[in-house]
Amino acid sequence: MRPPICDLCRAPVKFKDNYTDFLVKFSDYEDLPPRIVGHPKGLLWFCDKHIKNASNYTHLSSSDALTAMREDLGI
Protein backbone atom coordinates (compact mmCIF):
# COMPACT_ATOMS: atom_id res chain seq x y z
CA MET A 1 0.00 0.00 0.00
CA ARG A 2 1.29 3.45 -0.88
CA PRO A 3 1.67 5.95 1.96
CA PRO A 4 -1.41 8.06 2.75
CA ILE A 5 -0.72 11.07 0.52
CA CYS A 6 -3.50 12.73 -1.46
CA ASP A 7 -3.20 11.67 -5.09
CA LEU A 8 -4.59 15.04 -6.17
CA CYS A 9 -2.73 17.66 -4.11
CA ARG A 10 0.05 15.54 -2.52
CA ALA A 11 -0.93 16.63 1.03
CA PRO A 12 -0.57 14.05 3.80
CA VAL A 13 -3.85 12.29 4.53
CA LYS A 14 -4.71 12.71 8.20
CA PHE A 15 -7.09 10.16 9.64
CA LYS A 16 -7.94 9.24 13.20
CA ASP A 17 -9.53 5.81 13.16
CA ASN A 18 -10.64 4.50 9.79
CA TYR A 19 -8.10 5.06 7.02
CA THR A 20 -10.41 3.46 4.44
CA ASP A 21 -12.61 6.58 4.61
CA PHE A 22 -9.88 8.31 2.59
CA LEU A 23 -9.47 5.68 -0.13
CA VAL A 24 -11.62 5.75 -3.27
CA LYS A 25 -12.11 2.85 -5.70
CA PHE A 26 -12.48 3.87 -9.33
CA SER A 27 -13.78 1.88 -12.31
CA ASP A 28 -10.30 0.50 -13.06
CA TYR A 29 -9.92 -0.96 -9.56
CA GLU A 30 -8.19 -4.34 -9.47
CA ASP A 31 -7.64 -6.14 -6.20
CA LEU A 32 -4.18 -7.58 -5.62
CA PRO A 33 -3.76 -11.34 -6.01
CA PRO A 34 -3.44 -13.36 -2.79
CA ARG A 35 -0.10 -13.01 -0.97
CA ILE A 36 0.96 -10.05 -3.15
CA VAL A 37 2.01 -6.86 -1.39
CA GLY A 38 1.52 -3.48 -3.02
CA HIS A 39 -1.12 -0.93 -3.87
CA PRO A 40 -4.12 -1.96 -5.97
CA LYS A 41 -4.66 -0.32 -9.34
CA GLY A 42 -7.54 2.16 -9.30
CA LEU A 43 -7.46 2.78 -5.55
CA LEU A 44 -6.41 6.33 -4.65
CA TRP A 45 -5.86 8.32 -1.46
CA PHE A 46 -7.57 11.68 -0.95
CA CYS A 47 -7.20 14.26 1.81
CA ASP A 48 -10.23 15.57 3.69
CA LYS A 49 -10.34 18.55 1.33
CA HIS A 50 -10.76 16.38 -1.81
CA ILE A 51 -12.42 13.14 -0.66
CA LYS A 52 -15.99 14.36 -1.26
CA ASN A 53 -15.22 15.54 -4.78
CA ALA A 54 -13.41 12.28 -5.60
CA SER A 55 -16.49 10.21 -4.80
CA ASN A 56 -18.32 11.96 -7.68
CA TYR A 57 -15.94 10.35 -10.20
CA THR A 58 -15.94 6.66 -9.23
CA HIS A 59 -17.53 5.78 -12.59
CA LEU A 60 -14.28 6.89 -14.31
CA SER A 61 -10.85 5.30 -14.33
CA SER A 62 -8.51 6.68 -11.69
CA SER A 63 -6.45 8.63 -14.23
CA ASP A 64 -9.55 10.11 -15.91
CA ALA A 65 -10.96 11.02 -12.49
CA LEU A 66 -7.78 12.87 -11.52
CA THR A 67 -7.84 14.74 -14.84
CA ALA A 68 -11.48 15.72 -14.37
CA MET A 69 -10.87 16.83 -10.79
CA ARG A 70 -7.88 18.94 -11.81
CA GLU A 71 -9.98 20.60 -14.50
CA ASP A 72 -12.84 21.27 -12.06
CA LEU A 73 -10.50 22.75 -9.46
CA GLY A 74 -8.27 24.60 -11.92
CA ILE A 75 -5.15 22.74 -10.81
Secondary structure, DSSP 8 states (H G I E B T S, - for coil): ---SB-TTT--B---SS-GGGGEEEEEEEE---TT--S--EEEEE--TTTHHHHGGGTTS-HHHHHHHHHHHHT-
